[in-house]
Amino acid sequence: MDLFAQNKNKDHYNYQVREEEGDLNNDGKMDKITVEMDTINETRPLRLQIFLSQPNGRKLTLAVSSTKIIEPQYPVENQGKHNEYQIPNFFIENGILSMWSEIKGGNITYDFKYRKGNFELINVKKFIINGTKEYIDESTIFTETNFDLISGLRIETDEQSGSKKALKKRNKVVLIRPLPKIPDMKFSDKKLY
């Protein structure tokens, strides 16, 4: 008699790429985030997990897990080629979880705050070199965007390297409700901000 078994578990997040500790839920105890890579899958997907301390013990409990917020190293649409970006870095400071990622021509930082059992996106900072083509000068122009999702104020500033004066500043109010949460966010959402 021949028996065949199929492995139902397709995920093999077996390599830890990042780990950061800090207090995310303001209880005075250390919480932890990890980023793990699935080294079996050809696209090399990444999983972000956030573990929070519990009030009655030292054990950390999984609060959030996402495989959508970080782009795979070899996305399907790249036909086997690397995405050309580093794996995002994470920082915990004053109860805020920050995710710093490379993007085309610059970088983006997402700030998340733990509130009512969720990690909500509260601020986005984006920095793009030569972000606008309005200027003919040969010097380096960059566009800095600061989007406070709580107030809805989105400020874009065009600056020239070496100058202390902004070339152009654009303010716009954009209300996003409810605030985006980590499990719902995709790496492609960077175009929204």
N, C-alpha and C positions, 0 to 999 in steps of 0.2 A: 504494500500500500504506500503510495506516494502522497506526502502532505506538502502543501505550499502555503507559506504565510506572507502576508504583505505587511510591511512596516507602515502603520497609519501615521506615525509622527514624521512629518516632512521637514521639520525644523531641527537644525543642529547648531544652535548658538553655543559653540564650544570654545570660543576664543574671546577672552575679555580684553577689550581695547582701551577702555577708559573706566576710571572709578574716581568718585569725588565724594567727600563727606562734609556735612555741615548741618545746621539746624534749619529745616525747611518748614516745620509746622509750629515753630515758636514754643516748644515745650522744654527747651534747655538741654535736650538730648540730641546726640548725633544721628542724622539720617544719612542715607547713602543713595547715590545714583550709579548705575553701571551701564556701559555700552558694550554689547557683545556682538561678535560677527559669526555668521553661519558660514563655516569654511567648506562645507560640502556643496552647497548651492553655488553654481557657477557665477551668479550675479553678485555674490558676497554681500547679502543683505545684512543690515545692522538693526539691533534691537536696543531701545532705551528702556531701562527699568528704574523705577524710583521706589525705594524702601523707606518706610517711615517707622520711627520708634513708637512704642506703645506705652500708655500711661502706667500699666501695672507690670512692667518687666523690661528686660534688656533686649528681647528678641525684636528684630525688625520684620515688618510685614509689607508685602508687595502692595503698593498703592496704585501704581500706573505702569503699564507696559505698552510700548508702541513700536511697531515695525514700519510705520509710514513716515515718521517725522525726519528720518535720516535717509538720504539717498543711498542706494546700493553702490558698492564700489565699481561694479561692471553692469550698469543698467542695460536692460534688454534692448532699449532703443539705440544703444551705442554699438550693437552687434559685436560684443566681446571686447570692446575697448574700455579702458579705465575712464571714470568720470572727470579725471584731472583735478579733483579737489581732495583736500585732507579730510579726514574724519573730524567732525565738529568737536570742539573743546567745550567743557562744561565747568561752571564756577558757581559756588554757593556763597553769597555774602548778604548779611542782614536779612535772612529769610527769603531772598530772591534767588531763583535758579536761572542762570544765564547760559544760553547756548550760542557760541560763536562759530559761524560757518563761513567758509569761502564761497563766493558767488562769482559769476563772470564779471571781471573788472574790479572786484573789491571784496567786501565782506558784509555780513549781516549778523546782528546780535538780537536774539529774542530773550526777553525777560518774563519769567513766569512767577506767579505768586500763588501759594496754597491758600485756597479759600473755600469753605463749605464743602470739603471733600474732593475738590478738583484743583488742578494746576491750570490757572487761567493766564492767557497771554495779556500782559499789561503794558508792555512797551516794546517797540522795534526800533533799532538803530541800524541804518544802512549807509555804507560808504562806497561810492563808485568813482574810480578814476576816469577822467574824460567822460563823465556821465552825461554831458550835453554837447551838442555840436553847434551851438549858437555862437561860440566864440572862435575867432579866426586866429588869435594870438597863438604862437608856438609853445608857450609855457603850459605846464600841466594844470588842468582844470579838474576839480573833483566836486561831486555833489554829495552832500551829507543830508540824510533824512532822519528825522527824529519823530516818531509817531507814538504819542501817548494815547493808548487805546481807552484808558479810563475817561479822560476828558474829551477824547476824539480829535485833539489838535495834532495835525500833521504839518511839520515844518520842513521844507526842502530849501537848502542853501547851496548855491553855486559859489565856489571859492577858487582863487588862483593860488598856486603854491607860492609861498613867500610873502603873500599879501595879508594884511590884517583886516582888510575891508571886504565884505561879501560883494560879489558881482551882482547877484540876484537872490532874493529871498521870497519864497512862496508859502503862504499859510492857507490851510484848508481844514475845515472841520468835517471829519468822517466818523460817524458813530457806527460802531459794530456791536450789535447786541444779539444774543448774549456774547460775552467775550469768548474767543476761541479757547478750547481746552486741548491739552497735549494729545489725548487719544484720537481727537478728530482732525488734527493737523497733518498735512502732507508736506514733504520736502518741496514740492512744486508751489506751495502757497507763498513762497518768497516773492512771487510776482504780484501778489495782492498788496504788498506793503511798500 
